Amino acid sequence: MELRVDAGTGPSWRLEMRAGGGAAVATTLDGAALTAQVRQSLDPSRLPAMLVPGQDAAVQAAEERAGRALGSAVWREQPLATTLAHELGLARGSGSALLVLVHATGPATELPWELLVDHSGVLLEGTLATVARLSEGPPPVAERGQGRALWRSPGDDQAVETVCTAIRRADPGMGAPSPDAPPEVLHLVSHAEPLGLALSVSGASAGSVTHGLGPSLQQAALAVLHLCDAATQGGMATQLLRWGVPACVAPAGRLGVEAAGAFCAGLASAGRCSVAAAVRRGRRAVAALSSPFPDQRWHRIQLWVQSAQAARHRLAASGRWDDGWPRPAASVVQLYDEALELAEDSDMGFVGLEHLVLAESQHRVVPPHIRHRLATGAARIRERLGALELLPSATRRPVPTPRLAHILSSLEPQLDRAGLWSFLFDAHTDVMVWMLGGTPSTGSGSTQTSTIAVHGPAATRLEVLGGPEDGRVLDLSPHMVLGRSSDPARADVALYAHTSVTDPHLSRRHLRWLGGGEVELLRPAHGASGPMPGRDGTWQMRASETLALSPGTTLRAIVQ
C-alpha cells in the first residue's frame, strides 16, 4: 500500500493512497496544522523533567498522541479508511504484515510516519504493518551479495569504535566488506561529516569512500547507516538510494549506542525473511529497551526503499520458495513450483490451495485415499475458477492467497508431501472439505448440506473461501453492505477490489451484515451449508456455516 504526501508551498497538502492494482484515492489535508499538532504532541517540555531508563510510559503516550494526529488526518476520508481496512483484512487472513510505503515530499518528510495509527487508532507498526519511506533510485542490479559486513570510517574515533563494538557483539558473524565477496547487508559506521560519501546519480567520485565500497554497495540488498542525521531530507539515505542501493536504514537523528546494538541484534535474529520484516524485528528490539531518551526510540530508525520489491526482498533468498517460510522437504517445494506454473498459465494473478490440489492431482505421489479425494475435488475447483472473469488491465503475476501464505508459513521444517496433505486435512478440515466437495450445487436457492455445517455460536466475522482473496477476514460493522467492487463504489466492503479477476455473478450490493451473526441477503444466494435464508432474506450464520453468494464467491462464518 502506497501513501503519497505532496507538501506544496502552502498549508494544503495533497494526499494520495494506492493499494494493490486499484485506482488511487486522493484528498487534501492541512499540512501546517498537522505539523503543529505533531510537534506539540512530541514537545519535550511536556515530558517529565527527569527521564529514568526503563520507564518510557510518558514518552510512549506522547508518541501515541502524535500517531493519532497523523491517523486522524490521513484516514478522515471514508474511502481511504475503507481501503486500509481491506488491506488489513488481507493481512490478518494471511498472517503476514502489511507494507505501508510513505512517499513524502518537502516538509512532510520530517513527520514521524512510523508512528501512524490505523483508522481505529491502533499503531500500524505495532500490529500488522511495516512502515517504510519511498524515494527514487535507479533499477538495482540483479545479482545480490551474501552475508553481512561492517565498514567503519578510517581513524581512531572512539565514538565510532564504541558503536562498532556494540554491533559486533550483537552480530558476531559480521565480517568486513570485500569487492570479491560483497555482502547482502552492509553496515556503515561513521559521523556524517567525515563520511561524506560524495554520491551522485552517476556514481561515486574517484578516491571517495563510496568509490572503494562500490562493489559492496552496488550488490547490497540493504545498507544500514549508523550516522547522525542520516535520514533528513537530502540526507545520506536518499543519496544512497539514488546511487542504486535498493533499501537503506538510517536514524532520523543521533542513535544511541545501546539502541544501535539492540537494532542490529534484532536484525540478525530475524533470519531468512524480507527486508521489511527484518527491520521490524530490529525496531521491536529497540522498543523493548523501554528507554525514554530521544536517541533510544524505535521510530527514529527509518527504512528507506526504492520500491515495494526492495522492501519485500528476502534476505538470503533462493529459488521461488519464499524463504520467510519454514523450509519443507524438496518434494513440497517442487509441488509449490508446479502450483505456481498452473497459476501463471491461468493468468488469474493468484496462487491458492486450488492450485496445490490441481498440481497434486496430476501425480501419484501421495497415498491413494488422498489422491482420490484430490482428483474428485479437482473438477469442482475448475468449475469455481471458471465462474471468475479476467480483468483486461490487471497485473497477472500470481501472488499467494492470504490463506495459502499463512499455511506455508506454518509448515514444519522438512515436511514431506504426504505430511503436507495430512496437515491440511487435519488442521484445515473445514476448508478442505468445502474445497473438495462441500460446495452447493448450481441453481439459485438449491442446497447441499456439508459436513462443516454445525450448530455453533453466532458468527462474529466472515471469511472468504476460495479465489484470490481466500482467507481474507471481513470485519464488518452493523448494517455494512458487502458486494463486488465497482466504480463508483456501491458496497461498504468490496470483494475483488485489488485482484486480477472479478465475479460477474456477484452483485455490487449483495449482503448486509446486521450484527450478531445475522445477515440480510439483498440478492439471491447460490447455496448454503445449512438451511437457506427465510423469506425476508435474513439468516443467522453460525460458526463454520458457509454461504455461496454466487458460483464463484463463498463466505464462511467464523468466531474470532
Buried (B, 14 or more C-beta within 10 A) or exposed (E): BBBBBBBBEEEEBBBBBBBBBBEEBBBEBBBBEBBEBBEBBBEEEEBEEEBEEEEBEBBBEBBBBBBBBBBBBBBEBEEBBBBBBBBBBBBBBBBBBBBBBBBBBBBBBBBBBBBBBBBEEBBBBBBBBBBBBBBEBEEBEEEBBBBBBBBBBEEEBEEBEBBBEBBBEBBEEBEEBEEEBBBBBBBBBBBBEEBBBBBEEEBBBEEBBBBBBBBBBBBBBBBBBBBBBBBBEEBBBBBBBBBBBBBBBBBBBBBBBBBBBBBBBBBBEBEBBBBBBBBBBBBBBBBEBBBBBBBBBBBBBBBBBBBBEBBBBBBBBEEEBBBBBBBBBEBBBBBBEBBBBBBBEBEBBBBBBBBBBBBBBEBEBBEEEBBEBBBEBBEBBEEBBEBBBEBEEBEBEBBBBBBBBBBBBEBEEEBBBBBBBBBBBEEBEBBBBBBBBBBBEEEEEBBBEBEBBBEBEBBBBBBBBBBBBBBBBBBBEEEBBBBBBBEEBBBBBBBBBBBBBBBEBBBBBBBBBBEEBBBBBBBBBBBBBBEBBEEEBEBBBBBBBBBBBBBBBBBBBBEE
